[in-house]
Amino acid sequence: RWFGWAAARSDDVVNWVPARLSGLMIAAAGGGGFRTMVRDARHHASPNGGWPESAMAGALGRRLGGPVRYDGEAAARAWLGDGAMPEAADLARALWIYRRACLLLWVMVGGVAWLR
C-alpha cells in the first residue's frame, strides 16, 4: 500500500509541469479552452488530469467527465466544461486539436533548440 501511495505521489510531482503545459497547448491549438481549463481543472479527481481534459472540453465547447462506474460501482466525478455531451463527431475535432497541440509543442521545442 505504501509503495502505491509513494508511486502515485511521485507521479503527481513529476507530471505537474507537463500537465499544465499540455493544457496550455490544447487550449492554444483549439482556439479556446483557457478559461474552462483555469476554472475547472481543480475539480478533477487527479491533480494533473484536469488540466488537459478541461482544456479539451473548453476547446470543443463540450462537457467532459461526470459520473462514472468502476467495477459496477457508481462514482461521482465533476463535470468539466460547459455545453452538450460529446458526440461521435467530436472525436475527429478532438484528434485535430491534439495533433495541432503536438505540432505547436514541436515548433516550440525546435525554436528553443535553434536559439541555443
Secondary structure, DSSP 8 states (H G I E B T S, - for coil): -HHHHHHHHHHHHHTHHHHHHHHHHHHHHTT--HHHHHHHGGGSSSTTTHHHHHHHHHHHT--EE--EEETTEEE---EESSSS---THHHHHHHHHHHHHHHHHHHHHHHHHHH-
